[in-house]
Amino acid sequence: MHGEYKVPGGKLVVADVDVVDGLLRGPRISGDFFLEPDEALDAINAALDGLPAGLEAREIGARVQARLPAGTVLLGLTAEAVGIAVRRAVARASDWRDHEWRLIHEGPQEPAVHMALDQVLAEEVAAGRRPPTLRVWEWASPAVIIGSFQSLRNEVDAAEAARAGVGVVRRISGGGAMFVEPGNTITYSLYAPQSLVAGMSFAESYAFLDDWVLGALGELGVEAWYRPLNDIASDQGKIAGAAQKRLAAGAVLHHVTMAYDIDAAKMTRVLRIGREKISDKGIASANKRVDPLRRQTGMAREEIIERMIGHFRARYGLLPDRPTEDELRLADKYVADKFTTPEWTARVP
């Protein structure tokens, strides 16, 4: 069994292992990481040999950590990363390049249509009718997008949103509210089979699925990192927020909204951003929570998007595509039957 895990901001860890009578046998850890002393690699393999194959990555990592020689230096990897690579081997996880990725990047759509397309395309990947896909969104109108489990009245000032011409929709993934305006936001979705994140917890898969974005931002001169659970940040502040939904049918939907520019005053009028939400951020004002890419890069939004797409293509391959007629028809049905109905939008009042 073969498993690979790219440590976010670090190096590749590869695990080759057999499972005999429910136990790990003959483990071989390799990769482009740095490790001192040399015999630490033998200690890692010895720690893995004979462990129950069903252990979670964190427990495997703890067993590995306990067996490392005194003074061991790990650069570009962690003991838990070894555990993740082993779990991915046992789970027979797929790699990014095992798939033929498609790109959908079309003209502006209304917010409810984006919500519907997210559900449709994820379902199509789960059913095996669509290859894994990267979709870049274009917005036709401003909106607040609330998470699947958020209270509508607690998150949005409905009267202020109406005055500002800002619509409100609810997405199928969890997480917090997003404030978006055409031209000020970069949003994308990944639709992938669950094999891509096999062996990972939700928390681990967030950083894994967005590691390519950190690389793309680095090429743009922005040093960014993942801040658990679901933020992409730099030393200037939050850049983006991610959300994820795993479908029982066998697909993962992972989407991210990045701030290119932002009308902070309008955002704080429309959103009810409470004191509790910013109390753990070390800041006094919600206006300071987000630092837009326009200021950090000096680039046009379209150029940033093209550079991001180019980075993804160089790493994993990417072929142009568009939604099929069947997918569009189903999306229209979901818009009418679900995403524009009070029953859905206010399902948590």
C-alpha positions in Angstrom: 0.0 0.0 0.0 1.3 3.4 -1.0 0.3 6.8 0.5 1.6 10.3 0.1 1.1 13.5 2.1 2.4 16.9 1.3 2.9 18.8 4.6 1.3 22.3 4.2 4.3 24.6 3.9 6.6 21.6 4.3 7.8 18.6 2.4 6.4 15.3 0.9 6.1 12.3 3.1 5.6 8.9 1.4 4.5 5.7 3.2 4.8 2.2 1.7 3.4 -0.5 4.0 1.7 -3.9 4.1 -1.1 -4.9 6.4 -0.9 -8.5 7.7 -3.6 -9.7 10.2 -4.6 -6.1 10.9 -1.1 -4.9 11.7 1.3 -2.7 9.8 4.2 -4.7 8.4 7.4 -3.7 6.6 6.8 0.1 6.7 9.1 2.3 4.6 8.9 6.0 5.1 10.6 8.3 2.5 10.3 11.8 1.1 12.1 15.0 0.4 12.1 16.1 4.0 15.2 16.7 6.2 15.9 14.4 9.2 18.7 14.3 11.7 20.3 11.9 12.7 20.1 9.4 9.9 19.1 6.6 12.3 15.9 8.5 13.1 14.4 7.1 9.9 15.0 3.5 11.1 13.4 4.5 14.4 10.3 5.8 12.6 10.0 2.6 10.6 10.5 0.5 13.7 7.8 2.5 15.6 5.3 1.8 12.8 6.0 -1.9 12.4 3.4 -3.9 14.2 1.0 -1.1 15.0 -2.8 -1.7 14.5 -3.7 -0.7 11.0 -6.8 1.1 12.2 -5.1 3.6 14.4 -5.8 7.3 13.6 -3.1 9.5 12.3 -2.7 11.4 15.6 -2.1 8.2 17.5 0.3 6.9 14.9 2.2 10.1 15.2 2.3 9.9 19.0 3.8 6.4 18.8 6.4 7.6 16.3 7.3 10.7 18.4 7.8 8.5 21.4 10.4 6.4 19.6 12.5 9.1 18.1 16.1 9.3 19.4 16.9 12.2 21.7 17.8 15.3 19.8 16.0 14.3 16.6 15.4 17.2 14.3 12.5 17.1 11.9 12.5 19.7 9.1 9.6 19.8 6.6 7.7 17.0 8.4 6.2 16.1 11.7 5.5 12.8 13.4 1.8 13.3 12.8 2.5 13.9 9.1 4.0 10.4 9.1 0.8 9.1 10.6 -1.3 10.8 7.9 0.8 9.3 5.1 0.4 5.9 6.7 -3.4 6.3 7.0 -3.6 7.4 3.4 -1.7 4.3 2.4 -4.0 2.0 4.4 -7.1 3.9 3.0 -5.7 3.6 -0.5 -6.0 7.3 -1.0 -5.7 8.9 -4.4 -3.2 11.7 -5.3 -4.0 14.9 -7.1 -2.3 13.7 -10.3 -4.2 10.5 -10.3 -7.2 12.6 -11.6 -7.8 14.5 -14.8 -8.9 17.9 -13.4 -11.3 20.1 -15.2 -11.7 23.9 -15.0 -15.0 25.8 -15.0 -14.7 29.6 -15.1 -17.7 31.3 -16.7 -19.5 34.6 -16.6 -21.3 36.1 -13.6 -24.1 34.1 -11.9 -26.5 35.1 -9.2 -25.6 33.9 -5.7 -28.4 31.2 -5.6 -27.2 29.7 -8.8 -23.7 29.4 -7.3 -25.2 27.6 -4.3 -27.0 25.2 -6.6 -24.0 24.6 -8.9 -22.0 23.6 -5.8 -24.5 20.9 -4.9 -25.0 19.7 -8.4 -21.3 19.4 -9.4 -20.4 17.7 -6.1 -23.1 15.2 -6.6 -22.0 14.6 -10.2 -18.4 13.9 -9.0 -19.8 11.6 -6.4 -21.7 9.7 -9.0 -18.7 9.4 -11.3 -20.4 11.3 -14.1 -18.0 14.3 -13.7 -14.2 14.4 -13.3 -12.8 16.3 -10.3 -13.3 19.9 -11.0 -12.0 23.4 -10.0 -14.7 26.1 -10.5 -13.9 29.8 -10.2 -17.0 31.9 -9.4 -18.0 35.2 -10.9 -20.7 37.2 -9.0 -23.6 38.9 -10.6 -24.8 40.7 -7.5 -23.7 41.3 -3.9 -24.7 38.8 -1.2 -24.2 37.4 2.2 -23.7 33.7 2.1 -24.4 32.1 5.5 -23.2 28.7 6.6 -25.5 25.7 6.7 -26.0 25.8 10.4 -25.9 29.5 11.1 -28.9 31.5 12.5 -30.2 33.9 9.8 -31.2 36.6 12.3 -28.0 36.3 14.3 -25.8 36.7 11.3 -27.5 39.2 9.1 -29.2 42.6 9.6 -32.0 42.0 7.2 -33.1 45.6 7.1 -29.6 46.9 6.4 -29.0 44.2 3.8 -32.2 45.2 2.0 -31.3 48.9 2.0 -27.8 48.0 0.6 -29.2 45.8 -2.1 -27.4 42.8 -0.6 -29.1 39.4 -1.1 -28.9 36.5 1.4 -28.4 32.8 0.5 -27.5 29.7 2.5 -24.9 27.3 1.3 -24.7 23.5 2.0 -21.4 23.6 3.8 -20.9 24.8 7.4 -18.7 27.6 8.6 -19.3 31.3 8.9 -20.9 34.1 6.8 -19.3 35.6 3.8 -19.8 39.1 2.4 -19.3 39.3 -1.3 -19.5 42.0 -4.0 -18.8 41.6 -7.7 -15.2 42.6 -8.5 -14.2 42.5 -4.8 -14.1 38.8 -4.2 -12.3 35.7 -5.5 -14.2 32.5 -4.9 -13.5 29.0 -6.0 -14.7 25.5 -5.4 -13.1 22.1 -5.6 -15.2 19.0 -6.3 -13.2 15.8 -5.7 -13.7 12.2 -4.9 -13.3 11.4 -1.2 -10.4 9.2 -2.1 -8.3 12.4 -2.4 -8.7 13.1 1.3 -8.9 9.5 2.5 -7.0 9.0 5.8 -7.5 12.7 6.8 -9.7 14.3 9.3 -11.7 17.4 8.3 -9.1 19.6 10.0 -6.2 18.0 8.2 -7.9 18.1 4.8 -8.5 21.8 4.9 -4.9 22.7 4.7 -4.2 19.8 2.3 -6.8 21.0 -0.2 -5.5 24.6 -0.1 -1.8 24.0 -0.2 -1.7 24.9 -3.9 -3.3 28.3 -3.0 -0.4 29.1 -0.6 2.0 28.3 -3.4 0.1 30.5 -5.8 0.0 33.4 -3.3 3.8 32.9 -2.7 4.4 33.4 -6.4 2.4 36.7 -6.1 4.7 37.9 -3.3 2.2 37.1 -0.5 3.6 34.9 2.3 0.5 33.2 3.6 -0.2 30.2 5.8 -3.2 28.2 7.0 -4.6 29.3 10.4 -6.8 26.5 11.8 -9.5 25.7 11.3 -10.3 27.3 8.1 -8.6 30.6 7.5 -5.8 31.6 5.1 -3.8 34.5 6.6 -0.7 36.6 6.3 1.1 38.8 8.8 -1.2 41.6 7.5 -4.4 39.7 8.4 -7.0 37.2 7.1 -7.0 36.7 3.4 -9.6 34.0 2.9 -11.9 31.6 4.6 -12.7 28.0 3.6 -15.7 25.7 4.1 -16.2 22.1 3.3 -19.0 19.5 2.8 -18.5 15.8 2.5 -21.3 14.0 0.6 -22.4 10.6 1.8 -22.4 9.5 -1.9 -18.6 9.9 -2.0 -17.4 13.4 -2.8 -15.9 16.4 -1.0 -16.9 19.9 -1.8 -14.3 22.5 -0.6 -14.8 26.2 -1.4 -12.9 29.3 -0.5 -13.7 33.0 -0.6 -10.8 35.4 -0.8 -11.0 39.2 -0.3 -9.6 41.1 -3.3 -11.1 44.4 -2.1 -13.7 45.0 0.5 -16.2 47.7 1.6 -15.6 47.1 5.3 -18.1 49.7 6.4 -20.9 48.1 4.4 -19.8 44.6 5.6 -20.1 45.6 9.2 -23.5 47.2 8.7 -24.9 44.1 7.0 -23.3 41.4 9.1 -23.8 41.1 12.8 -20.2 40.5 13.7 -20.3 40.1 17.4 -17.6 40.7 20.0 -17.2 37.0 20.7 -16.2 36.4 17.0 -13.3 38.9 17.1 -12.3 38.4 20.8 -9.9 35.6 19.9 -8.3 37.5 17.0 -6.3 40.0 19.1 -8.0 42.9 17.4 -10.5 45.6 18.4 -12.4 46.1 15.2 -14.1 43.8 12.7 -12.8 46.1 10.0 -9.3 44.9 10.6 -10.0 41.2 10.4 -9.6 41.0 6.6 -6.6 42.3 4.6 -7.5 42.4 0.8 -5.3 41.0 -1.9 -5.5 44.2 -3.9 -3.4 46.1 -1.4 -1.0 43.2 -0.8 -0.3 42.5 -4.5 -1.1 45.7 -6.4 -2.5 43.4 -9.2 -5.8 43.4 -11.0 -8.3 40.8 -9.8 -8.3 39.1 -13.2 -4.5 38.7 -13.2 -4.5 37.2 -9.7 -7.2 34.6 -10.8 -5.2 33.7 -14.0 -2.0 33.3 -12.0 -3.8 31.1 -9.5 -5.3 28.9 -12.3 -1.9 28.7 -13.9 -0.3 27.5 -10.7 -3.0 24.8 -10.2 -2.5 23.7 -13.9 1.3 23.5 -13.5 1.0 21.4 -10.3 -1.9 19.0 -11.2 -3.0 19.6 -14.8 -6.2 21.3 -15.8 -8.5 21.0 -18.8 -11.1 23.6 -19.8 -14.7 22.6 -19.3 -18.2 23.9 -18.6 -21.3 22.6 -16.9 -23.3 20.1 -19.0 -26.9 20.9 -20.1 -28.1 18.3 -17.6 -26.1 19.9 -14.8 -27.5 23.3 -15.6 -31.1 22.0 -15.7 -30.7 20.4 -12.3 -29.1 23.6 -10.9 -32.1 25.6 -12.1 -34.4 23.1 -10.3 -32.3 23.4 -7.1 -32.5 27.2 -7.3 -36.3 27.1 -7.6 -37.0 24.3 -5.1 -34.3 25.0 -2.5 -31.9 27.9 -2.6 -34.4 30.7 -3.1 -37.0 29.4 -0.7 -37.6 30.7 2.9 -37.7 27.1 4.1 -34.0 26.7 3.2 -32.6 30.2 3.7 -34.3 30.5 7.1 -34.1 26.9 8.1 -32.2 28.1 11.2 -34.1 31.3 11.9 
